[in-house]
Amino acid sequence: MRRYLIIASVIIVLLIGTAVYFLFFTGGSAGVTVATPSPGTTLPAAGQTGAPSTGGTGTTTGAPSAPVAVSARLVKISGGPVVPGEAVTDKKNSSSTSTPETLVSFIERESGNVFSYSTLSRTLTRTSNKTIPGVQSALWLPDASVAFVRYLSGANFSTVNTYALPSGGTGGFFLSQDLSDTAVSSTGVLTLASGVNGSTASLVRTDGTHSSTVFSSPLSSLRVSFAGKSQYLAFTKPSATLAGDAFLVDASGHFSRIAGPLFGLIALASPSGKWVLVSYSAGGALLTELANTATGEIVPLPVATIADKCVWTADDSALYCGIPVSPPTGFSYPDDWYQGAVSFNDRVWRIQVSGRYAQLVLDFSKETGGSLDLIAPAVDPANTLLTFVNKNDGALWSYSL
């Protein structure tokens, strides 16, 4: 009997850990260069206060594989897994040539080190060797100066930590523990704390100071993001078995429903907040629509995907999305996709808001002979480079637009 109790306890611990993870987080070659980063450090365990120590106790791995150009426009930036979430910034080139340069900042999964990839030289530079084991996701400030990383720690990995990691590795600070969601913009950090009595969203400056409550809700299972400068997007955490809703929240904390109730609803606001991409499931099929937040108009789109596979351009004019080719039937979306029970074979499409037409941009399988399950897409402000992570192996890719 005692043996069975021990086995049951182990299973329960594993299930709790898995539940916490999904709850909170749902060719030529070029060389690699290494900058002079700060001394290796390790973040403190859950419950410790203050910044990480700089005693050099952290470890770093060797340099990752050099970027590989599969074609003139498609580059595999990382050979190994990266943390989902990268920053793509345009850099003014001060040299005599006028060739533009775009930088892609990302975090290596194994070490937690920060790297920067240059499209001009097609090289990698390690900018920080601070050790952060088990990072699950990263949200970057638009200028790529700081990444807000989320990772689990504590007994049974039950504590969610959110740490502001400067790209150079120096400094940094923690946000409140056990945040259920976080969003980042140049104006601040939107944090969401949820419990049995509902949710409270707060706005914090990008340096972690001056926290102020922006809205509260009796709903305890929300995802949040910015939707323009003076409003926010909030929607219920998606489930194929529960009908969800999406709301715009104004500066006074007033909620206005813009979509729903729909099963498996996921929403993605455009930078200005004028449009919201909405995906949901019906009859086992994926459906995607555009909602005009000013008029309330709902426009079906000619292609269907999960909204988490899309990114808006900076001017609201278009989206780039990973669109599954013949999604497998008999699965519950998006749940089974989040949990890894099913994967997609995606092609990248550009969806133009004006005219609502879709244009094929990249057939990944044709270019590489491999399969793409696209996550964490990002586009630079000038709309010249698309980056994304392949969920199948965690590798980071770039495609010149």
Order of alpha helices (4+ residues) and beta strands (2+ residues): alpha-beta-beta-beta-beta-beta-beta-beta-beta-beta-beta-beta-beta-beta-beta-beta-beta-beta-beta-beta-beta-beta-beta-beta-beta-beta-alpha-beta-beta-alpha-beta-beta-beta
